Amino acid sequence: MIIERSMNDAWLSNTYLVADELGAHAVMIDAGGPVDPLLEVLERMRFELTHVLLTHHHHDHVAQLERVRERHPDAPVLIHPAEREDVPGATGTLEPETKIHSGALEIEPLHTPGHTAGMLSLLVNGTDVFTGDTLFKGSVGGVRAPGHTTYADLKTSIMDKLLKLPPATRIHPGHTDPTTVADELERNRFVRIWRGVEPEGSEPCTALGQPATLILLGADYDGGHKAWVRWQDGSDDIVPGSQVQRAAA
C-alpha cells in the first residue's frame, strides 16, 4: 500500500492518495487540496482512481473536489448519507460498515460522529485508519463546528471505535501529522483522562461567555488549544481554547 499526503498550508487539512501498489488502483480521501501533487502521482504511476472518499462535508476537506472531478470524472465521490446534500459534487454514499474495494484495498467506513453527524473514519486493509476531524495526534475534534453532534458521540467514536483498533494501527488524521493507536492511548491527554490515567481539572472558567469548569486545556494540531469544559448543568463540551477565559488570567 502506498500513501501520499498533501497538506493545505492555510487550513493544515490533509488530502490523501492511497494506492494498491500491485494492482495500480487508488482512492483519494478528502479533497481540501492542494490536489495537484496527488493528481500528478496518479498520472506518473498510472494508477486508476476508483473512488473519492470524503470523511465529512466541511469546506477545508472538499475545497478542491471539482478539480479532482475535472481530471477523473468517472470516479464516484462518496460521503455518508447524512451529508450528501451538503456536498454538491458527491455522486453517491458510503454506508457505514459496508466495505468497498479498490484493487487489493479493502476500505471499511466507520461511523464516528461528533465533529459532524455523518463523520466517517476509513479503515484500509485493517492497518491504517483515516480519522477525518475525529481524532488528531495529541488532540480530538471539536463539537462546535457546523453539523456537529455531541461530546458523548465524540468520546464514544474515539474510545469505543478508533482506539479499540489494534495498537499498531496507523492513524492518518484530517489535519497535520500521523500517529498510532498506541501513541494516542499513551500520550493524548484527553484520552488519558478518559482512561482514568490523569485526573480531571477543576478550575473555574468562562467558556463561550458562560460559566464552566475547565477539565482540560489541551494542545491542538494548529499550535493553539482545545478545551474540554463542563457546564453548570453537568454536561461536557469540547470548545476552541481561544473561547475560554481562565479565572486566574
Secondary structure, DSSP 4 states (H G I P E B T S, - for coil): -EEEEEE-TTT-BEEEEEEETTTTEEEEE---S--HHHHHHHHHHT-EEEEEE-S---GGGTTTHHHHHHH-TTS-EEE-GGGGGG-TT--EE--TT--EEETTEEEEEEE--SSSTT-EEEEETTTEEEEETSEETTEE--S-STT---HHHHHHIIIIIGGGS-TT-EEEESBS--EEHHHHHHH-HHHHHHHTSSPPP-EEEEETTEEEEEEEEEE-TTSSEEEEEEETTS-EEEEEGGGEEETT-
